[in-house]
Amino acid sequence: MTVVTVPVADRPECIHALKVAVDLAKRLDGQVMGYHLHPHRDDDRKIPTGSGSAKGALKLFESVAEEAGMPVLYKLSARKGSAAHWREMVGSPDKVMHIIAPVSDMVVVSRPKGNGKGATGKVARDFLLEALRKGGRPTLVVPQKKIKSIGKRILIAWDQSRAVTQSIQSSLPLLRAADEVQLHCAGADYHHAPKAHHMRSYLALNGIKCRITTSRGLFIEDELEEAYAAMDADLMVMGAYSRTRVVEQLLGGTTEHFLMRAKIPVLSTHSVG
């Protein structure tokens, strides 16, 4: 993954997502694009930026990059090795993500507190939903807590959908770099679609060794969390599927649980169909 994009504000909830973005880019020999958002003067929505606003956000970005030994660049330039690039844009999350997400290999965002309620929670929710909806690229949702490692032991939540297939295909560089990959089926492969063993063969052809585990599929969220804990995983890859483009109806059931409420990192790509 060459380009890892992360929204940056001078707020505590941004620190963990920023550190994850920098760490992944460094491990994959990629580039971090840190974007600070300025609200448009005609936009009535208030975007909480925290004390210091853009200056504070830049200081946070520089400190995290420096801690990782990554140079910060303020003008785009071709270079070998990882670097952290700083950008500032004017607009709302929907308009900004419509521009930057499609030209990213991954977008890293913080999981909203309180299921996206309150001023800061709503902004975090907007970034999450718009990254999924507008980009067509994998979105990594990070819990607001310190993360020891991410992407070394990956659990794939397999359900035969096009969405999870797209998430897997978009995540191949990350899967190749993992120490262990497991594909968990919560329920039987009964759809007229690729089976778990087909995906395992596909991953093998891409140089990724993967084992398959199963559960009954009666309580899908619980079964996936149990499989995640049993593996001692540090990342879940899953699909985000919807039959509508309306943001409010994007999340539901298992998707909403893991993207909005679970306490683990989740990487997902949105599919509409």
N, C-alpha and C positions, 0 to 999 in steps of 0.2 A: 504494500500500500504506500504509494509515493506521497500523496497529499492527505494529511489528517487535519480536518478543520474543527475548530473549537470556538464557541462564543466566549468572550471574556468580559467580565465586569468586576468592579472592585467590591466583591461580595464574598463572604466565606464559602458559600455553596459552589463557587466557581473553582476553588482551589483543587479539589479532588479530581474533577473532570480535566482540568488543565494538566495536572501531573500525569494522569493516565494518557492523555494525548501525546505529551512530550515523550513519555516512556515508550509508547508503541512506535512512534516515529523513529526514535533512536534505535530500537531493536530491529526495525524493518528497513533501516537506512533510508528513511523518508523525510518529508518536510512537514512541519507544523505551521498551519495558517491560523493565527489568532485574530479574531475579528471583534472589535468593540463597536457596539451599536449606539448611535446618537439618535434620539427620537426626532422626527421631522417637526418643524415648528407648527405645522398645521394639524398635527396628529393630536387628538384630544386624550389619547391613552397615555397614562403616566408610566414610564418605565423606570423602576427603582434601580438606580445606578450605584448607590452607596457613596460614602465619603470619598472625595477626591476624583470621582467620575473618571474621565479618560486618563488622567495622569495616574490615578491610583491603579486603574486596570493595567496600564502599561508597566508600572512598577512591579505589580504582581507577576505579569507575564515575563518580564526580564529576570526576576528572582528565581522563578521556577526553571526557566531555561538555563540560567547560570548554574543552578544547583545540579542540573543534569549534564553540564559541560557542553551545552549547545549554544552556538553563536546566534545572536539576534540580528536580523536583517530588516531594515526599514525601506529598502528598495529591492524589487525583485531582480535577482541575478542568478544565472546558472552557476552551480558549484557542486563539487563532489562532497558527499557526506551529508549528514543531517544538519538542518538549521531551523530556526524558529523565525517566522515572518510575521511582522505586525501590520495590521490593517485597521482602519476606522471607516465606518460607513454610516450613512444617514438613512433611516427608514424603520419600518416595523418588522418584527420577526418573519411574517409571511412574505413580505417583499424581499427582504435580504436573503432568506433561505432559498427563495426562488432563483436567485442569482448565483449564490456561492455553493449550494449543496450539489447541483449537477456537475460542477467542476471539482469535486472532491472525491477521494477514494473512500473516505469515511468521515462521518460527522460525530463528534463526541459531545454529549450534553449531560447535564445533571438531572437526576430524577427529581421531580417536583416534591416539595414537602406538602403534607396534608392533602395528597391527591389533587394538587393544582389549585388549592383554594388560597385566598389572600392575594395581595398585590404581587409579591415576589413569586409565589407559587403559580399564579396565572401566567407570568412571563416565562417561567421555566417550562410550563406546560405548552405554551405557544411555540417555544423553540423546539421542543420535542416533537410535537405534532407536525409542525411545518417542515422540519428536517426529514421526517418520514414521508410526508405527503408530497413535497415539492421536489425532493432530490432524486428519488429512485436509486439512491445509494445506501449502503449499510449505515445505520445509525446506532451508535453505542451509547446506551443509557447507563450512567454510572451512579451508584448510590452516594449519598452525601456522608461519606465516612472514609477513613484512611484505608487504602487498598494495598495489601502486601504484594500481590502479583495479579496479573490479568493475562489471559490467553495462553497460559502454559498447559492447563488441563481444561479442555473444552467439551461441554456437553451440547449435543445437537438435539433439539426437541423435534423429532420427526413426525409428520402427520400427512405425508404424501402431497402436500399442497404445492402449488407453483411458488407461493411466497417463501416457503422454507427452502425450496430449491434455489431460488434467486439469492436468498441470504447466504446459502452455502457457497454458491458460485462467486458471489461478491467477496467472500471471506477467505478465498483460497490461500492468499499469502499468509494470513494469520494462522490458518489451519496447518499449513506446511511448517510453520515455525513452532507449533505446539509440541510439547512432550507427549501428550496423550489426547486422543480424540475418541469420543464415545457417542454413538447414535442411539437415542432411547425412543422406543415406540410405546406410547401410552395408549394401548388398544391395538386391534388387528389392522393389518394392511389390506383392507377390503375394497378400496376404491380402484377404479380403472385408471391407474397412474403408476409411476415408478414405485417399486417396493423397496424396503430397507436394504435388501441385498443388492439391488441395482445401484443405489446410491453408494454403498460400500465399494462396489466395483469401480464406480466413477471416481471416487476419492483415491482408490489404489492406483488408478491410471494417472492420477495427478500427484503421485508420490506421497500419499497420506494414508497411513495405516489407521484403520478405524474398527472398533468392535461394536457389536449390536447388543443392546439389552432391551428387555420388554417388561411391561406391566399390564394389568387388566384393562386400564382405560376407564375405570368407573369414577375416579376422582382425579382428573387429569392434573390439576395444579399441584395437589399433594404428592402425586406419584412422580412428577417431574422434580419437585423440590427434594424428595427422598433420593432420587437417582443422582441429583446434583450433589447432595451431601455425601452419599455413599462413595462417589467418585472423588470427593474432595476437589470438585471442580472450582475454577475461578472465572468462568465465563460460560454463559448460555447463548447459543445461536438458535434463533427461531424466526418464523415468518410473522408478518403483520398483514392480515388479509381483510379486505373489505369489498362489499359490492356497491359501495357508494363513494363519491368524492366529498361528501359533506364531512367536515372535520369532526363534528360532534358525534358522528356515527362511526368514526374510524376505529375506535377502541371498543372492545367488548369481550366478556368471558375471559379465556386464558390469556389473550393478548393484553387486555387491560390489566389483569392481575400482575403479569411479569414486567410490563413496561412502566406501570404507574405505582405499584404497591410493593412488589417484592424487594428484598434487601440485597439482591445480587446484581452484578453487571450483566446486561442483556444486549446482544447485538441482533438487530432485525432490519429487514428490508421490506418496505410496504409494496403490496401487490393489489391492484384493483382488477376485478373481473368476475 
